[in-house]
């Protein structure tokens, strides 16, 4: 019986090495490329011929982009709109990767179920936040970690805690997405195995597989919701971190 963790194995499709580094094209690389292709088609179809009265595809693109812009406006303020392209790109990439991983029967792979992918996205957000913070405020950016009107001893204690909390952000951001996607796919695999195992009883074939099949259908619906929610949470937290860099709250 196949292990539920087997679906997360990274397989080399085209081995490649350069300067001692493994740059092989893998199934994870393939599905990230497919995700970029899907996003590219979505954007092209929706924006190739913009109209005053938008069609379905144009309306879909505008709705998602306006959703991201409004989220940034609410959490960062008017200046947050300048970061909309970045957050929109991250949101779409995470969302499409999550959804593609749920495709049945095509050997789909979920890149966001790997910590290496999610931590790469998280560090991208972290680096942008640091660059924006120091670019706008210089060394005054460190006041983000110092409590207002605190004495030197309490301030130093809180400063250390706040710096450690700030440095942990990319890891918590990455682990949250990775853990949710991994756990959901493991559950789907486990209950899928139950469907086959219980449904193969010779005495009353298929009957005992009905309950785990119903659970798997419900889990699939839940995973679709989680795929969207996790993309939203990732983008929302990125917006909140940008708020700290822009407004020094």
Backbone as CSV, one residue per row, in Angstrom:
resi,resn,N_x,N_y,N_z,CA_x,CA_y,CA_z,C_x,C_y,C_z
1,UNK,0.854,-1.191,0.000,0.000,0.000,0.000,0.888,1.239,0.000
2,UNK,0.581,2.188,-0.884,1.407,3.381,-1.034,1.324,4.249,0.212
3,UNK,2.443,4.849,0.580,2.477,5.753,1.723,1.793,7.064,1.356
4,UNK,1.045,7.665,2.294,0.418,8.961,2.007,1.439,10.081,1.789
5,UNK,2.707,9.843,2.182,3.747,10.852,1.987,4.421,10.715,0.627
6,UNK,4.104,9.640,-0.092,4.749,9.410,-1.382,4.409,10.497,-2.398
7,UNK,3.230,11.101,-2.256,2.785,12.130,-3.192,3.631,13.403,-3.133
8,UNK,4.426,13.555,-2.066,5.244,14.759,-1.911,6.678,14.565,-2.405
9,UNK,6.978,13.405,-2.944,8.340,13.132,-3.401,8.689,13.994,-4.611
10,UNK,9.819,14.641,-4.539,10.313,15.443,-5.655,11.110,14.536,-6.591
11,UNK,10.677,14.460,-7.840,11.277,13.551,-8.814,11.979,14.371,-9.895
12,UNK,13.216,14.013,-10.213,13.951,14.693,-11.274,13.395,14.277,-12.634
13,UNK,13.003,15.255,-13.422,12.563,14.996,-14.792,13.729,15.149,-15.754
14,UNK,14.517,16.209,-15.547,15.700,16.456,-16.361,16.856,16.836,-15.446
15,UNK,17.784,15.886,-15.178,18.925,16.208,-14.309,19.789,17.315,-14.917
16,UNK,20.221,18.223,-14.051,21.058,19.330,-14.500,21.907,19.796,-13.329
17,UNK,23.183,20.019,-13.602,24.094,20.475,-12.560,24.973,21.573,-13.118
18,UNK,25.190,22.616,-12.319,26.029,23.735,-12.736,26.841,24.214,-11.544
19,UNK,28.151,24.250,-11.705,29.075,24.712,-10.663,28.867,23.970,-9.352
20,UNK,28.557,22.695,-9.455,28.372,21.886,-8.258,26.997,21.975,-7.636
21,UNK,26.084,22.767,-8.226,24.734,22.922,-7.692,23.747,22.103,-8.521
22,UNK,22.820,21.462,-7.836,21.790,20.670,-8.495,20.686,21.603,-8.978
23,UNK,20.573,21.785,-10.281,19.559,22.652,-10.887,18.573,21.832,-11.716
24,UNK,18.365,20.590,-11.311,17.519,19.681,-12.078,16.089,20.206,-12.195
25,UNK,15.491,19.918,-13.348,14.078,20.242,-13.571,13.258,19.096,-12.989
26,UNK,12.424,19.398,-12.004,11.688,18.370,-11.268,10.188,18.487,-11.505
27,UNK,9.442,17.539,-10.907,7.981,17.627,-10.996,7.472,18.882,-10.288
28,UNK,8.167,19.313,-9.234,7.793,20.570,-8.579,8.008,21.755,-9.519
29,UNK,9.138,21.761,-10.230,9.408,22.820,-11.205,8.356,22.821,-12.303
30,UNK,7.979,21.622,-12.753,6.985,21.504,-13.824,5.657,22.114,-13.419
31,UNK,5.193,21.790,-12.204,3.882,22.295,-11.793,3.920,23.770,-11.427
32,UNK,5.075,24.278,-11.011,5.175,25.726,-10.838,5.145,26.425,-12.193
33,UNK,5.777,25.816,-13.197,5.725,26.373,-14.547,4.299,26.334,-15.093
34,UNK,3.588,25.235,-14.816,2.182,25.134,-15.242,1.350,26.213,-14.551
35,UNK,1.617,26.443,-13.265,0.897,27.483,-12.532,1.130,28.857,-13.165
36,UNK,2.383,29.142,-13.518,2.682,30.420,-14.186,1.979,30.504,-15.530
37,UNK,1.909,29.365,-16.241,1.210,29.339,-17.525,-0.278,29.619,-17.369
38,UNK,-0.884,29.006,-16.355,-2.314,29.236,-16.098,-2.570,30.698,-15.749
39,UNK,-1.703,31.267,-14.913,-1.854,32.685,-14.551,-1.675,33.566,-15.777
40,UNK,-0.681,33.229,-16.622,-0.446,34.004,-17.832,-1.643,33.978,-18.772
41,UNK,-2.244,32.805,-18.947,-3.427,32.687,-19.807,-4.592,33.479,-19.220
42,UNK,-4.773,33.345,-17.904,-5.847,34.072,-17.220,-5.704,35.575,-17.413
43,UNK,-4.476,36.076,-17.239,-4.248,37.511,-17.390,-4.366,37.956,-18.838
44,UNK,-3.848,37.138,-19.764,-3.893,37.509,-21.182,-5.326,37.564,-21.695
45,UNK,-6.085,36.526,-21.394,-7.473,36.477,-21.873,-8.288,37.610,-21.258
46,UNK,-8.002,37.921,-19.985,-8.781,38.947,-19.304,-8.395,40.370,-19.639
47,UNK,-7.173,40.578,-20.169,-6.715,41.955,-20.411,-6.311,42.221,-21.857
48,UNK,-6.402,41.219,-22.726,-5.957,41.410,-24.109,-6.782,42.467,-24.830
49,UNK,-8.086,42.437,-24.610,-8.978,43.404,-25.259,-9.866,44.047,-24.205
50,UNK,-9.326,44.982,-23.434,-10.137,45.613,-22.384,-11.302,46.406,-22.964
51,UNK,-12.427,46.290,-22.316,-13.638,46.972,-22.751,-14.225,47.781,-21.605
52,UNK,-15.011,48.800,-21.978,-15.648,49.638,-20.966,-16.615,48.817,-20.131
53,UNK,-17.358,47.959,-20.810,-18.238,47.006,-20.121,-17.521,45.661,-20.157
54,UNK,-16.903,45.260,-19.064,-16.043,44.077,-19.098,-16.822,42.788,-19.307
55,UNK,-16.176,41.862,-20.044,-16.733,40.529,-20.175,-16.401,39.708,-18.942
56,UNK,-16.676,38.412,-19.030,-16.495,37.554,-17.850,-15.037,37.470,-17.426
57,UNK,-14.137,37.245,-18.393,-12.721,37.088,-18.038,-12.137,38.397,-17.534
58,UNK,-12.461,39.499,-18.214,-11.953,40.797,-17.769,-12.498,41.137,-16.393
59,UNK,-13.766,40.829,-16.158,-14.365,41.093,-14.851,-13.690,40.264,-13.766
60,UNK,-13.331,39.015,-14.102,-12.662,38.146,-13.125,-11.298,38.708,-12.748
61,UNK,-10.523,39.131,-13.761,-9.199,39.702,-13.490,-9.329,40.979,-12.661
62,UNK,-10.254,41.842,-13.057,-10.436,43.099,-12.340,-10.904,42.864,-10.908
63,UNK,-11.768,41.861,-10.725,-12.267,41.574,-9.377,-11.129,41.131,-8.464
64,UNK,-10.293,40.217,-8.938,-9.193,39.720,-8.101,-8.201,40.839,-7.808
65,UNK,-7.874,41.634,-8.829,-6.901,42.711,-8.624,-7.464,43.771,-7.676
66,UNK,-8.749,44.118,-7.848,-9.367,45.087,-6.946,-9.449,44.549,-5.525
67,UNK,-9.649,43.245,-5.401,-9.680,42.615,-4.085,-8.339,42.806,-3.369
68,UNK,-7.250,42.599,-4.098,-5.916,42.761,-3.513,-5.647,44.230,-3.200
69,UNK,-6.012,45.120,-4.108,-5.797,46.557,-3.874,-6.575,47.042,-2.658
70,UNK,-7.818,46.604,-2.520,-8.629,47.014,-1.372,-8.043,46.470,-0.069
71,UNK,-7.519,45.246,-0.126,-6.895,44.667,1.058,-5.686,45.502,1.477
72,UNK,-4.894,45.935,0.517,-3.729,46.763,0.819,-4.147,48.140,1.317
73,UNK,-5.204,48.702,0.739,-5.680,50.011,1.186,-6.166,49.958,2.627
74,UNK,-6.850,48.874,2.989,-7.369,48.738,4.340,-6.255,48.515,5.363
75,UNK,-5.222,47.788,4.979,-4.196,47.399,5.941,-2.953,48.275,5.915
76,UNK,-2.677,48.926,4.791,-1.476,49.757,4.665,-1.840,51.226,4.526
77,UNK,-2.964,51.503,3.907,-3.348,52.876,3.631,-3.208,53.195,2.155
78,UNK,-3.379,54.460,1.786,-3.316,54.838,0.369,-2.007,54.450,-0.307
79,UNK,-0.899,54.468,0.432,0.384,54.118,-0.174,0.515,52.625,-0.450
80,UNK,-0.376,51.829,0.101,-0.301,50.392,-0.104,-0.575,49.971,-1.530
81,UNK,-1.269,50.817,-2.289,-1.641,50.443,-3.655,-0.423,50.263,-4.553
82,UNK,0.677,50.923,-4.236,1.868,50.787,-5.071,2.466,49.382,-4.982
83,UNK,2.108,48.654,-3.920,2.616,47.286,-3.761,1.615,46.236,-4.253
84,UNK,0.526,46.698,-4.857,-0.508,45.769,-5.331,0.015,44.758,-6.351
85,UNK,0.855,45.153,-7.324,1.351,44.142,-8.281,2.099,42.996,-7.615
86,UNK,2.914,43.304,-6.603,3.663,42.259,-5.907,2.737,41.320,-5.158
87,UNK,1.840,41.876,-4.342,0.935,41.046,-3.537,-0.023,40.285,-4.438
88,UNK,-0.450,40.911,-5.526,-1.330,40.230,-6.485,-0.620,39.029,-7.104
89,UNK,0.645,39.208,-7.484,1.418,38.110,-8.086,1.598,36.962,-7.092
90,UNK,1.923,37.289,-5.842,2.097,36.251,-4.829,0.780,35.533,-4.556
91,UNK,-0.297,36.305,-4.427,-1.616,35.713,-4.172,-2.024,34.762,-5.290
92,UNK,-1.863,35.185,-6.539,-2.258,34.345,-7.663,-1.393,33.091,-7.752
93,UNK,-0.097,33.231,-7.515,0.790,32.071,-7.605,0.450,31.036,-6.541
94,UNK,0.269,31.482,-5.302,-0.076,30.554,-4.225,-1.431,29.915,-4.479
95,UNK,-2.398,30.715,-4.901,-3.746,30.202,-5.143,-3.752,29.142,-6.235
96,UNK,-3.112,29.429,-7.363,-3.127,28.485,-8.484,-2.343,27.224,-8.140
97,UNK,-1.209,27.361,-7.467,-0.451,26.168,-7.034,-1.288,25.292,-6.106
98,UNK,-2.004,25.930,-5.180,-2.860,25.176,-4.266,-3.959,24.426,-5.012
99,UNK,-4.591,25.112,-5.958,-5.719,24.509,-6.673,-5.262,23.422,-7.643
100,UNK,-4.134,23.631,-8.315,-3.640,22.623,-9.252,-3.305,21.319,-8.537
101,UNK,-2.865,21.409,-7.298,-2.524,20.215,-6.544,-3.713,19.334,-6.227
102,UNK,-4.931,19.863,-6.415,-6.142,19.090,-6.139,-6.704,18.414,-7.383
103,UNK,-6.065,18.625,-8.529,-6.568,17.989,-9.751,-6.416,16.472,-9.652
104,UNK,-7.488,15.712,-9.930,-7.395,14.247,-9.855,-6.909,13.644,-11.173
105,UNK,-6.326,12.455,-11.083,-6.031,11.594,-12.232,-4.943,12.115,-13.174
106,UNK,-4.272,13.185,-12.863,-3.242,13.686,-13.787,-1.861,13.707,-13.123
107,UNK,-1.746,13.081,-11.964,-0.471,13.083,-11.256,-0.071,14.462,-10.790
108,UNK,-1.065,15.249,-10.363,-0.796,16.629,-9.953,0.126,16.670,-8.739
109,UNK,0.932,17.710,-8.683,1.874,17.931,-7.584,1.600,19.315,-7.012
110,UNK,1.676,19.423,-5.690,1.408,20.694,-5.031,2.712,21.334,-4.569
111,UNK,3.252,22.298,-5.305,4.528,22.920,-4.902,4.476,23.556,-3.518
112,UNK,3.304,24.096,-3.146,3.189,24.768,-1.854,3.121,23.790,-0.682
113,UNK,3.179,22.495,-0.966,3.268,21.511,0.119,4.719,21.251,0.508
114,UNK,5.643,22.005,-0.096,7.068,21.866,0.217,7.573,23.150,0.861
115,UNK,8.261,22.996,1.980,8.744,24.142,2.746,9.732,24.978,1.947
116,UNK,10.472,24.365,1.013,11.451,25.119,0.225,10.769,26.166,-0.652
117,UNK,9.584,25.853,-1.147,8.844,26.794,-1.995,8.214,27.892,-1.148
118,UNK,7.537,27.499,-0.079,6.845,28.494,0.742,7.826,29.423,1.454
119,UNK,8.976,28.888,1.864,9.933,29.762,2.556,10.602,30.712,1.559
120,UNK,10.711,30.299,0.296,11.215,31.209,-0.725,10.277,32.384,-0.917
121,UNK,8.967,32.112,-0.964,7.981,33.189,-1.086,7.983,34.062,0.168
122,UNK,8.097,33.427,1.331,8.083,34.174,2.584,9.297,35.094,2.700
123,UNK,10.464,34.616,2.284,11.662,35.453,2.351,11.603,36.581,1.327
124,UNK,10.923,36.358,0.208,10.718,37.449,-0.746,9.946,38.579,-0.081
125,UNK,8.870,38.238,0.623,8.084,39.244,1.343,8.932,39.911,2.424
126,UNK,9.692,39.120,3.163,10.513,39.639,4.257,11.558,40.624,3.749
127,UNK,12.204,40.279,2.645,13.235,41.163,2.078,12.616,42.466,1.586
128,UNK,11.452,42.375,0.931,10.774,43.586,0.461,10.403,44.479,1.641
129,UNK,9.900,43.882,2.713,9.534,44.655,3.903,10.755,45.369,4.476
130,UNK,11.877,44.667,4.586,13.101,45.284,5.123,13.592,46.410,4.213
131,UNK,13.593,46.177,2.909,14.057,47.195,1.962,13.162,48.426,2.036
132,UNK,11.846,48.222,2.058,10.911,49.349,2.135,11.094,50.096,3.451
133,UNK,11.241,49.350,4.543,11.391,49.986,5.850,12.630,50.856,5.941
134,UNK,13.791,50.340,5.514,15.024,51.114,5.594,15.071,52.211,4.534
135,UNK,14.442,51.975,3.384,14.427,52.986,2.323,13.618,54.216,2.754
136,UNK,12.492,53.966,3.409,11.602,55.070,3.802,12.049,55.738,5.102
137,UNK,12.592,54.975,6.040,12.827,55.509,7.379,14.281,55.475,7.826
138,UNK,15.150,54.830,7.052,16.536,54.732,7.460,16.666,53.955,8.768
139,UNK,17.580,54.372,9.622,17.779,53.691,10.901,16.604,53.890,11.851
140,UNK,15.750,54.858,11.541,14.546,55.059,12.363,13.605,53.857,12.267
141,UNK,13.842,52.988,11.297,13.037,51.771,11.149,13.138,50.899,12.403
142,UNK,14.261,51.005,13.118,14.433,50.207,14.331,13.487,50.639,15.449
143,UNK,12.876,51.828,15.309,11.908,52.254,16.322,10.674,51.367,16.325
144,UNK,10.508,50.589,15.254,9.413,49.621,15.198,9.505,48.622,16.347
145,UNK,10.725,48.370,16.819,10.936,47.355,17.845,11.068,47.945,19.252
146,UNK,11.035,49.272,19.348,11.244,49.903,20.651,9.916,50.464,21.165
147,UNK,9.460,50.036,22.347,8.179,50.540,22.874,8.269,52.017,23.226
148,UNK,7.234,52.745,22.907,7.224,54.181,23.153,7.196,54.482,24.650
149,UNK,8.033,55.452,25.061,8.092,55.937,26.453,8.532,54.865,27.445
150,UNK,9.219,53.832,26.983,9.701,52.787,27.899,11.084,53.173,28.431
151,UNK,11.375,52.750,29.670,12.711,53.011,30.208,13.722,52.097,29.508
152,UNK,14.997,52.351,29.750,16.054,51.687,29.006,16.070,50.174,29.221
153,UNK,15.769,49.747,30.444,15.844,48.310,30.743,14.668,47.555,30.131
154,UNK,13.469,48.068,30.354,12.288,47.440,29.770,12.336,47.530,28.246
155,UNK,12.781,48.692,27.758,12.874,48.874,26.314,13.826,47.889,25.666
156,UNK,14.979,47.660,26.301,15.958,46.718,25.754,15.402,45.293,25.739
157,UNK,14.673,44.935,26.795,14.086,43.588,26.877,13.052,43.389,25.771
158,UNK,12.165,44.378,25.640,11.126,44.289,24.610,11.752,44.337,23.213
159,UNK,12.813,45.132,23.053,13.488,45.251,21.760,13.988,43.885,21.279
160,UNK,14.622,43.144,22.176,15.136,41.811,21.812,13.988,40.894,21.392
161,UNK,12.904,40.908,22.159,11.754,40.054,21.849,11.145,40.437,20.503
162,UNK,11.002,41.739,20.262,10.396,42.203,19.011,11.274,41.876,17.808
163,UNK,12.582,41.990,17.958,13.487,41.653,16.855,13.395,40.163,16.537
164,UNK,13.397,39.327,17.586,13.270,37.877,17.367,11.930,37.539,16.714
165,UNK,10.879,38.223,17.158,9.560,38.006,16.563,9.559,38.417,15.091
166,UNK,10.216,39.538,14.792,10.287,40.018,13.411,11.072,39.050,12.537
167,UNK,12.180,38.530,13.052,13.004,37.602,12.288,12.325,36.254,12.082
168,UNK,11.371,35.916,12.935,10.662,34.636,12.796,9.521,34.704,11.789
169,UNK,9.176,35.904,11.336,8.033,36.058,10.447,8.113,35.201,9.169
170,UNK,9.239,35.203,8.456,9.261,34.383,7.239,9.070,32.900,7.514
171,UNK,9.542,32.433,8.663,9.404,31.005,8.985,7.959,30.656,9.338
172,UNK,7.310,31.494,10.140,5.912,31.226,10.487,5.011,31.359,9.265
173,UNK,5.311,32.335,8.409,4.532,32.522,7.182,4.666,31.304,6.270
174,UNK,5.878,30.775,6.158,6.124,29.621,5.291,5.525,28.344,5.867
175,UNK,5.714,28.143,7.171,5.248,26.904,7.793,3.727,26.829,7.797
176,UNK,3.057,27.956,7.986,1.589,27.955,8.005,1.032,27.424,6.686
177,UNK,1.530,27.924,5.581,1.049,27.480,4.263,1.453,26.041,3.992
178,UNK,2.712,25.724,4.226,3.218,24.377,3.979,2.468,23.329,4.793
179,UNK,2.256,23.608,6.088,1.615,22.628,6.967,0.165,22.392,6.584
180,UNK,-0.558,23.445,6.252,-1.959,23.291,5.879,-2.121,22.485,4.599
181,UNK,-1.293,22.758,3.595,-1.412,22.036,2.336,-0.975,20.579,2.500
182,UNK,0.069,20.341,3.262,0.544,18.972,3.465,-0.477,18.143,4.227
183,UNK,-1.005,18.682,5.315,-1.962,17.943,6.139,-3.215,17.588,5.348
184,UNK,-3.717,18.512,4.567,-4.920,18.251,3.788,-4.728,17.148,2.763
185,UNK,-3.592,17.166,2.079,-3.335,16.144,1.060,-3.095,14.771,1.689
186,UNK,-2.501,14.751,2.871,-2.314,13.466,3.567,-3.670,12.870,3.930
187,UNK,-4.585,13.695,4.434,-5.918,13.210,4.785,-6.649,12.671,3.562
188,UNK,-6.558,13.378,2.443,-7.205,12.914,1.221,-6.657,11.557,0.795
189,UNK,-5.348,11.397,0.901,-4.709,10.134,0.509,-5.123,9.002,1.441
190,UNK,-5.173,9.282,2.738,-5.532,8.251,3.710,-6.960,7.767,3.495
191,UNK,-7.899,8.701,3.355,-9.290,8.295,3.163,-9.506,7.695,1.779
192,UNK,-8.702,8.115,0.794,-8.757,7.462,-0.512,-8.335,6.008,-0.426
193,UNK,-7.341,5.731,0.417,-6.906,4.350,0.648,-8.001,3.546,1.332
194,UNK,-8.715,4.192,2.282,-9.833,3.513,2.944,-10.926,3.138,1.943
195,UNK,-11.183,4.016,0.991,-12.213,3.734,-0.016,-11.883,2.457,-0.772
196,UNK,-10.624,2.323,-1.195,-10.203,1.150,-1.953,-10.197,-0.102,-1.080
197,UNK,-9.637,0.039,0.137,-9.499,-1.127,1.011,-10.852,-1.646,1.491
198,UNK,-11.711,-0.759,1.978,-13.011,-1.186,2.503,-13.985,-1.534,1.384
199,UNK,-13.828,-0.899,0.240,-14.733,-1.189,-0.866,-14.426,-2.471,-1.600
200,UNK,-13.314,-3.107,-1.258,-12.914,-4.330,-1.955,-13.282,-5.599,-1.194
201,UNK,-14.040,-5.454,-0.087,-14.477,-6.651,0.624,-15.338,-7.505,-0.297
202,UNK,-15.037,-8.797,-0.334,-15.733,-9.692,-1.256,-17.158,-9.993,-0.810
203,UNK,-17.386,-9.963,0.503,-18.711,-10.327,0.987,-19.779,-9.343,0.497
204,UNK,-19.553,-8.086,0.728,-20.497,-7.044,0.261,-19.662,-5.970,-0.438
205,UNK,-19.320,-6.169,-1.704,-18.422,-5.241,-2.385,-18.991,-3.819,-2.457
206,UNK,-18.105,-2.858,-2.325,-18.373,-1.420,-2.475,-19.157,-0.796,-1.311
207,UNK,-19.902,-1.597,-0.549,-20.778,-1.005,0.468,-19.965,-0.289,1.546
208,UNK,-18.916,-0.940,2.054,-18.135,-0.360,3.144,-17.284,0.827,2.679
209,UNK,-17.139,0.985,1.368,-16.363,2.117,0.864,-17.159,3.384,0.716
210,UNK,-18.478,3.306,0.933,-19.334,4.481,0.732,-19.031,5.571,1.751
211,UNK,-18.884,5.183,3.025,-18.639,6.189,4.066,-17.310,6.912,3.866
212,UNK,-16.176,6.179,3.686,-14.925,6.924,3.453,-14.959,7.731,2.157
213,UNK,-15.715,7.263,1.153,-15.840,8.041,-0.085,-16.563,9.355,0.177
214,UNK,-17.630,9.299,0.989,-18.363,10.523,1.335,-17.467,11.480,2.113
215,UNK,-16.659,10.915,3.030,-15.726,11.750,3.794,-14.703,12.383,2.869
216,UNK,-14.233,11.620,1.881,-13.235,12.152,0.957,-13.804,13.268,0.088
217,UNK,-15.070,13.119,-0.309,-15.716,14.188,-1.083,-15.816,15.460,-0.243
218,UNK,-16.198,15.293,1.027,-16.294,16.444,1.922,-14.920,17.069,2.154
219,UNK,-13.891,16.235,2.311,-12.536,16.741,2.502,-12.040,17.494,1.271
220,UNK,-12.418,17.005,0.095,-12.022,17.700,-1.133,-12.629,19.088,-1.192
221,UNK,-13.913,19.187,-0.828,-14.567,20.502,-0.785,-13.879,21.403,0.238
222,UNK,-13.521,20.814,1.389,-12.817,21.588,2.420,-11.445,22.034,1.930
223,UNK,-10.750,21.167,1.215,-9.430,21.513,0.690,-9.515,22.637,-0.345
224,UNK,-10.576,22.649,-1.134,-10.765,23.752,-2.077,-10.899,25.074,-1.332
225,UNK,-11.663,25.041,-0.242,-11.816,26.250,0.578,-10.495,26.644,1.210
226,UNK,-9.769,25.653,1.748,-8.484,25.930,2.394,-7.476,26.486,1.385
227,UNK,-7.507,25.980,0.149,-6.591,26.476,-0.884,-6.773,27.969,-1.107
228,UNK,-8.028,28.411,-1.126,-8.316,29.834,-1.316,-7.971,30.623,-0.058
229,UNK,-8.369,30.101,1.092,-8.147,30.804,2.360,-6.657,30.979,2.641
230,UNK,-5.854,29.941,2.378,-4.416,30.031,2.647,-3.733,31.045,1.734
231,UNK,-4.179,31.128,0.481,-3.638,32.155,-0.422,-3.991,33.545,0.100
232,UNK,-5.220,33.683,0.580,-5.659,34.969,1.139,-4.872,35.311,2.407
233,UNK,-4.696,34.337,3.295,-3.970,34.570,4.547,-2.518,34.969,4.261
234,UNK,-1.897,34.303,3.293,-0.518,34.632,2.935,-0.428,36.076,2.447
235,UNK,-1.350,36.460,1.567,-1.351,37.831,1.043,-1.702,38.835,2.136
236,UNK,-2.636,38.476,3.010,-3.035,39.382,4.087,-1.884,39.643,5.054
237,UNK,-1.174,38.593,5.455,-0.038,38.765,6.363,1.074,39.570,5.696
238,UNK,1.287,39.337,4.397,2.270,40.143,3.674,1.876,41.615,3.702
239,UNK,0.573,41.901,3.589,0.091,43.285,3.647,0.314,43.888,5.032
240,UNK,0.069,43.099,6.065,0.269,43.590,7.431,1.740,43.867,7.710
241,UNK,2.619,43.023,7.181,4.045,43.255,7.360,4.490,44.508,6.614
242,UNK,3.922,44.734,5.439,4.238,45.949,4.691,3.735,47.186,5.442
243,UNK,2.621,47.049,6.146,2.096,48.147,6.934,3.106,48.574,7.987
244,UNK,3.752,47.605,8.636,4.774,47.939,9.624,5.924,48.710,9.003
245,UNK,6.324,48.315,7.781,7.448,48.974,7.116,7.091,50.381,6.654
246,UNK,5.842,50.553,6.213,5.427,51.860,5.673,5.074,52.833,6.781
247,UNK,4.301,52.363,7.770,3.743,53.254,8.772,4.402,53.161,10.146
248,UNK,5.307,52.187,10.339,6.009,52.010,11.611,5.046,51.921,12.794
249,UNK,4.020,51.106,12.702,3.082,50.906,13.819,3.725,50.003,14.853
